Amino acid sequence: MKRSLFGDLWYKGFRSGSPLNLFIALNLIVFVVIGLLSLLTALGFTDVRLSAYLIDWLAMPADLGELAYKPWTIVTYMFAHQGFFHILFNMLWLYWLGMIFLDFLNKRQFKFVYLAGGVLGGVIYLLAYNLIPAFQPKTATSALIGASAGVSAVIFAAATLLPDYTIRMLFFGNVRLKYLALVFLVLDVIAIGGFNAGGSLAHIGGALFGFVYIKRLQNGRDLSLLFRKKKATRMRVVKRQAPKPAVDDESPAEPNQELVDRILDKISQSGYESLTQAEKNTLFKASKAGANEHRP
């Protein structure tokens, strides 16, 4: 039976099994709720600033005393946004780099990198605003909001794992992930002296986590295994080898972009495990040849 538009979006966000879709959906829902509450106040239905009240309960305060009463905000802050362009660019970068991440790593690792990167970004923010004299005058009135730290963790994890992987960007052409990550890092360092110093510090914390996570993974230690229910054994990482072609492998020697895009769409909807052996071989050949370039 054909699903409605809302049903299709709900399925992709909450029932497809994709953590990328789930995190994007959660961010969008919170953003819409905040916007609707703002609309109620703007139209005069209530004098209470409901959206500000909700944001106050989601944003992570810099003041440690206030944080003690709202400890959940170290997680909820990374699912709340103010401003259309704030959420737009965060979700676009999360989608583009999250797709690349999930092409080579698994869902558990993606969830861990996003969430742990966001937490570390929050911790860096707290340390700076409570220990660095230049920020201390603003500690009592500052709060952190937005998914940028988690997104930075995903970006830097992908760039560390695949530094020479290229994406095609408007006006810039093909750009390697290592250079894209470097530009983000430089901009964030410069922005520490600007009006959004706290956000930039959180970005750097997330980026640091993404980098360290992949380095540890390459050395045989998958930090995401710490949160499995059963005791995890030490993970050994080996270089991925080209899969042996199956008998029914009809994929072309040099897959075209349209075919690769269809396979990536299938991954985003149903996960990597849903691919046939032929599709997996096609994706591998495309990644080796650089044919599966994402186009932001």
C-alpha positions as CSV (number, residue, x, y, z in Angstrom):
1,M,0.0,0.0,0.0
2,K,1.3,3.4,-0.9
3,R,2.3,5.5,2.1
4,S,1.4,9.2,2.5
5,L,4.2,11.8,2.4
6,F,4.1,12.0,6.1
7,G,4.2,8.2,6.4
8,D,7.1,8.0,4.0
9,L,9.1,10.6,6.0
10,W,8.3,8.9,9.3
11,Y,9.4,5.5,7.9
12,K,12.7,7.0,6.6
13,G,13.4,8.8,9.8
14,F,12.3,6.2,12.4
15,R,11.8,2.8,10.8
16,S,14.4,2.6,8.1
17,G,17.1,1.6,10.6
18,S,19.4,4.4,9.4
19,P,21.0,6.4,12.3
20,L,21.8,9.2,9.9
21,N,18.1,9.5,9.0
22,L,17.1,9.2,12.7
23,F,19.4,12.0,13.8
24,I,18.4,14.3,11.0
25,A,14.7,13.6,11.8
26,L,15.1,14.3,15.5
27,N,16.9,17.6,14.8
28,L,14.1,18.6,12.3
29,I,11.3,17.7,14.7
30,V,12.8,19.8,17.5
31,F,13.4,22.7,15.2
32,V,9.7,22.6,13.9
33,V,8.3,22.4,17.5
34,I,10.4,25.4,18.5
35,G,9.2,27.3,15.4
36,L,5.5,26.4,16.1
37,L,5.8,27.6,19.7
38,S,7.4,30.8,18.5
39,L,4.5,31.2,16.1
40,L,1.9,30.8,18.9
41,T,3.5,33.7,20.8
42,A,3.9,35.9,17.7
43,L,0.2,35.5,16.8
44,G,-0.9,36.4,20.3
45,F,-2.3,33.1,21.5
46,T,-0.1,33.3,24.6
47,D,2.0,35.9,26.3
48,V,4.4,33.2,27.5
49,R,7.5,32.7,25.3
50,L,7.1,28.9,25.0
51,S,9.9,28.5,22.5
52,A,12.4,30.2,24.8
53,Y,11.2,28.0,27.7
54,L,11.8,24.9,25.6
55,I,15.2,26.0,24.4
56,D,16.2,26.8,28.0
57,W,15.5,23.1,28.9
58,L,17.4,21.8,25.9
59,A,20.4,24.1,25.7
60,M,23.5,23.3,27.8
61,P,24.4,26.1,30.2
62,A,28.0,27.1,30.7
63,D,27.4,27.6,34.4
64,L,28.2,24.4,36.3
65,G,25.8,25.1,39.0
66,E,22.9,25.5,36.6
67,L,24.1,22.4,34.6
68,A,23.8,20.3,37.8
69,Y,20.1,20.9,37.7
70,K,19.9,20.1,34.0
71,P,22.4,17.3,33.3
72,W,20.5,15.9,30.4
73,T,21.4,19.0,28.3
74,I,24.8,17.7,27.5
75,V,22.9,15.4,25.1
76,T,19.8,17.4,24.2
77,Y,21.7,20.5,23.2
78,M,23.0,18.7,20.1
79,F,19.4,18.2,18.8
80,A,18.2,21.8,19.1
81,H,18.7,24.7,16.8
82,Q,17.8,28.4,16.5
83,G,17.6,29.9,13.0
84,F,17.0,28.3,9.6
85,F,20.5,28.5,8.3
86,H,21.9,27.1,11.5
87,I,20.0,23.8,11.1
88,L,20.2,23.8,7.3
89,F,24.0,23.7,7.0
90,N,24.4,21.4,10.0
91,M,22.0,18.8,8.5
92,L,23.5,19.1,5.0
93,W,27.0,18.5,6.2
94,L,25.8,15.7,8.4
95,Y,24.0,14.0,5.5
96,W,26.9,14.4,3.0
97,L,29.6,13.2,5.3
98,G,27.4,10.8,7.1
99,M,26.7,9.0,3.9
100,I,30.4,8.6,3.2
101,F,31.0,7.5,6.8
102,L,28.3,4.8,6.6
103,D,29.7,3.5,3.3
104,F,32.8,2.3,5.1
105,L,31.8,2.0,8.8
106,N,28.7,0.6,10.6
107,K,25.7,2.1,12.2
108,R,26.9,1.6,15.8
109,Q,30.1,3.5,15.0
110,F,28.2,6.4,13.4
111,K,25.9,6.8,16.4
112,F,28.8,6.7,18.8
113,V,30.9,9.2,16.9
114,Y,28.0,11.7,16.6
115,L,26.9,11.4,20.2
116,A,30.4,11.1,21.8
117,G,31.7,13.9,19.6
118,G,28.9,16.1,20.7
119,V,29.5,15.3,24.4
120,L,33.3,16.0,24.1
121,G,32.5,19.3,22.3
122,G,30.2,20.2,25.2
123,V,33.0,19.3,27.7
124,I,35.5,21.5,25.9
125,Y,33.0,24.3,25.9
126,L,32.4,23.9,29.7
127,L,36.1,23.8,30.5
128,A,36.8,26.9,28.5
129,Y,34.0,29.0,29.9
130,N,34.8,28.0,33.5
131,L,38.6,28.0,33.4
132,I,39.8,30.6,30.8
133,P,39.5,34.1,32.3
134,A,38.6,35.7,29.0
135,F,35.3,33.7,28.9
136,Q,34.4,33.6,32.6
137,P,32.5,37.0,32.5
138,K,30.0,35.3,30.0
139,T,29.7,32.0,31.9
140,A,26.5,32.9,33.8
141,T,24.6,33.9,30.6
142,S,26.0,31.5,28.0
143,A,24.5,28.3,26.7
144,L,25.4,25.9,24.0
145,I,22.9,24.7,21.3
146,G,23.2,23.0,17.9
147,A,24.5,19.8,16.4
148,S,27.8,21.3,15.1
149,A,30.0,19.4,17.5
150,G,28.5,16.0,16.6
151,V,28.6,17.0,12.9
152,S,32.3,18.0,13.2
153,A,33.1,14.6,14.7
154,V,31.5,12.8,11.7
155,I,33.3,15.1,9.3
156,F,36.7,14.6,10.8
157,A,36.2,10.9,11.3
158,A,35.4,10.5,7.6
159,A,38.4,12.8,6.7
160,T,40.8,10.9,8.9
161,L,39.6,7.5,7.6
162,L,39.5,8.6,3.9
163,P,41.8,11.7,3.6
164,D,42.0,11.5,-0.2
165,Y,38.4,10.8,-0.9
166,T,37.0,13.6,-3.0
167,I,33.6,15.3,-3.0
168,R,32.4,17.7,-5.7
169,M,31.5,21.1,-4.4
170,L,29.8,24.0,-6.1
171,F,32.3,26.6,-7.2
172,F,35.3,24.6,-6.0
173,G,35.1,21.4,-8.0
174,N,36.6,18.2,-6.6
175,V,37.9,18.7,-3.0
176,R,39.7,16.0,-0.9
177,L,38.2,15.4,2.6
178,K,41.5,16.2,4.3
179,Y,41.5,19.7,2.8
180,L,37.9,20.3,3.6
181,A,38.5,19.3,7.3
182,L,41.5,21.5,7.5
183,V,39.5,24.5,6.3
184,F,36.8,23.8,8.9
185,L,39.5,23.6,11.6
186,V,41.2,26.8,10.6
187,L,37.9,28.7,10.5
188,D,36.9,27.4,13.9
189,V,40.2,28.4,15.4
190,I,39.9,31.9,14.0
191,A,36.2,32.2,15.1
192,I,37.2,31.6,18.8
193,G,37.9,35.3,18.9
194,G,34.4,36.2,17.5
195,F,30.9,36.3,18.9
196,N,30.3,32.5,18.7
197,A,33.4,31.4,20.6
198,G,31.6,28.8,22.5
199,G,30.3,27.1,19.4
200,S,33.7,27.1,17.8
201,L,35.3,25.5,20.9
202,A,32.6,22.8,20.7
203,H,33.3,22.2,17.0
204,I,37.0,21.7,17.8
205,G,36.1,19.3,20.6
206,G,34.0,17.3,18.2
207,A,36.6,17.4,15.5
208,L,39.2,16.1,18.0
209,F,37.0,13.2,18.9
210,G,36.4,12.2,15.3
211,F,40.1,12.3,14.6
212,V,41.1,10.3,17.7
213,Y,38.3,7.7,17.2
214,I,39.5,6.8,13.8
215,K,43.2,6.7,14.8
216,R,42.3,4.3,17.6
217,L,40.2,2.3,15.3
218,Q,43.1,2.0,12.8
219,N,45.3,0.8,15.7
220,G,42.8,-2.0,16.5
221,R,40.7,-0.3,19.2
222,D,37.0,0.4,18.5
223,L,35.8,2.7,21.2
224,S,32.2,2.2,20.3
225,L,32.4,-1.4,21.5
226,L,32.5,-0.1,25.0
227,F,28.8,0.4,24.9
228,R,27.8,-3.1,23.7
229,K,25.9,-5.2,26.2
230,K,28.3,-8.2,26.1
231,K,31.9,-7.9,26.8
232,A,33.8,-6.8,23.7
233,T,37.1,-8.3,22.6
234,R,39.9,-6.3,21.1
235,M,39.1,-5.5,17.5
236,R,41.6,-6.0,14.8
237,V,41.3,-3.7,11.8
238,V,42.6,-5.0,8.5
239,K,42.8,-3.2,5.2
240,R,39.7,-3.8,3.1
241,Q,40.3,-6.1,0.2
242,A,38.4,-6.2,-3.1
243,P,35.5,-8.7,-2.8
244,K,35.6,-11.6,-5.1
245,P,33.1,-11.1,-7.9
246,A,30.0,-13.4,-7.5
247,V,28.8,-15.5,-10.4
248,D,25.8,-13.3,-10.9
249,D,27.8,-10.1,-10.7
250,E,26.7,-8.0,-13.6
251,S,28.1,-4.7,-12.4
252,P,30.1,-2.8,-15.0
253,A,33.9,-2.5,-14.8
254,E,33.6,1.2,-14.3
255,P,30.2,1.9,-12.7
256,N,28.5,5.2,-13.7
257,Q,27.4,7.8,-11.2
258,E,23.7,7.1,-11.7
259,L,24.1,3.5,-10.7
260,V,26.3,4.4,-7.6
261,D,23.7,7.0,-6.5
262,R,21.0,4.4,-6.6
263,I,23.1,2.1,-4.5
264,L,23.8,4.9,-2.0
265,D,20.1,5.7,-1.8
266,K,19.4,2.1,-1.0
267,I,22.0,2.1,1.7
268,S,20.4,5.3,3.3
269,Q,17.0,3.6,3.3
270,S,17.8,0.0,4.2
271,G,21.4,-0.1,5.3
272,Y,24.5,-1.6,3.8
273,E,23.4,-5.1,4.7
274,S,20.5,-4.9,2.2
275,L,22.8,-4.7,-0.8
276,T,23.3,-7.7,-3.1
277,Q,26.8,-9.0,-3.7
278,A,26.8,-7.3,-7.1
279,E,25.8,-4.0,-5.6
280,K,28.6,-4.3,-3.0
281,N,31.1,-5.0,-5.7
282,T,29.9,-2.0,-7.7
283,L,30.2,0.3,-4.7
284,F,33.7,-1.0,-4.0
285,K,34.8,-0.5,-7.6
286,A,33.4,3.0,-7.6
287,S,35.2,4.0,-4.3
288,K,38.5,2.7,-5.7
289,A,38.0,4.6,-9.0
290,G,36.7,7.8,-7.3
291,A,33.5,7.4,-9.3
292,N,31.2,7.7,-6.2
293,E,31.9,11.4,-5.5
294,H,29.2,13.1,-3.5
295,R,28.1,16.4,-4.9
296,P,27.2,18.9,-2.1
